[in-house]
Structures are given as structure tokens and as C-alpha cells.
Amino acid sequence: MKNEIESIKQSLRDTDRHINAFLPVETFNILTETLHASLDGAQFNKLIKFEKLKYLQLEKEIIQKDAKNLVKLHYEIPPIPEMVEEV
């Protein structure tokens, strides 16, 4: 029984670590998807530049948190679109 309780506690800690590490990536994915559909020209290109930097930062934070080793690992950094011609 004690081992079962410890196993559940560890699973909860892993879940907390997973949420802490990967929720920012998922949230950023949702925001940028919406902005891709809303922006154009120079503003779109500005977003693309920001995305490239931000995803690097988020990936670095995941590595620093040692979250890549989580069993519950599931996150995805989407492909970033190419910049568009500014009018």
C-alpha cells in the first residue's frame, strides 16, 4: 500500500512538472496560431521574428527544467511560417 501511495505521489509530481514545463508552449502555440490568421505584412513578419526567439527560449527552459525526461512528455513546437512580402 505504501508503494502504491508513493507511486501516485510521484505521478502527481510528474504531472505538475509537465504542466509547469509545457503549458507555456501550448499557450504560445494557441496565441500565435490566432495571430497568424489576423496579421499581415510587416506585423506578420514581426511576429515571425518574435516566434523564432520565443520558441528557442521556451525550449531552453524545458531543457533547464530537465522536463525532456518526463514520461508524460508531449509537446510540439509548430513549424514557423515564412515571412511575407511587406506592402
C-alpha positions in Angstrom: 0.0 0.0 0.0 2.8 2.4 0.9 4.5 1.8 -2.5 1.2 2.5 -4.3 0.8 5.8 -2.4 4.4 6.8 -3.3 3.8 5.8 -6.9 0.7 8.0 -7.1 2.6 10.9 -5.4 5.4 10.6 -7.9 2.9 10.6 -10.8 1.3 13.8 -9.4 4.7 15.4 -9.1 5.5 14.4 -12.7 2.2 15.9 -13.8 2.9 19.1 -12.1 6.3 19.3 -13.7 4.8 18.6 -17.0 2.2 21.3 -16.7 4.8 23.8 -15.5 7.2 23.0 -18.3 4.9 22.6 -21.3 1.8 24.7 -20.7 3.7 27.9 -21.8 4.5 26.2 -25.1 0.9 25.1 -25.6 -0.4 28.6 -24.7 2.1 30.3 -27.1 1.0 27.9 -29.9 -2.6 29.0 -29.5 -1.8 32.6 -29.4 0.5 32.5 -32.4 -2.0 30.5 -34.4 -4.6 33.2 -33.9 -2.1 36.0 -34.7 -1.1 34.2 -37.9 -4.7 34.4 -39.1 -5.0 38.1 -38.0 -1.8 39.8 -39.1 -0.2 40.5 -42.4 2.7 42.4 -43.9 5.2 44.0 -41.5 3.2 43.0 -38.4 3.2 39.3 -39.5 6.9 39.4 -40.1 7.5 41.0 -36.7 5.5 38.1 -35.2 7.6 35.5 -37.1 10.9 37.1 -35.8 9.5 37.1 -32.2 8.3 33.5 -32.5 11.7 32.2 -33.5 13.3 33.8 -30.5 10.5 32.9 -28.1 10.4 29.2 -29.1 14.2 29.0 -28.6 13.7 30.5 -25.1 10.8 28.1 -24.3 12.8 25.1 -25.5 15.8 26.2 -23.4 13.5 26.5 -20.3 12.2 22.9 -20.9 15.8 21.6 -21.0 16.8 23.6 -17.9 13.8 22.1 -16.0 15.0 18.7 -17.1 11.5 18.2 -18.4 12.5 16.3 -21.5 12.8 13.2 -19.4 9.2 13.3 -18.2 7.2 10.2 -19.1 4.3 12.4 -19.8 6.2 14.3 -22.4 4.1 15.6 -25.2 4.7 19.0 -26.7 5.3 20.3 -30.1 6.8 23.5 -31.5 5.0 24.0 -34.7 6.7 25.0 -38.0 7.0 28.7 -38.2 5.7 30.2 -41.4 7.9 32.1 -43.8 7.9 35.9 -43.8 5.6 37.6 -46.3 6.3 40.5 -48.6 5.6 43.8 -47.0 3.3 46.1 -48.9 
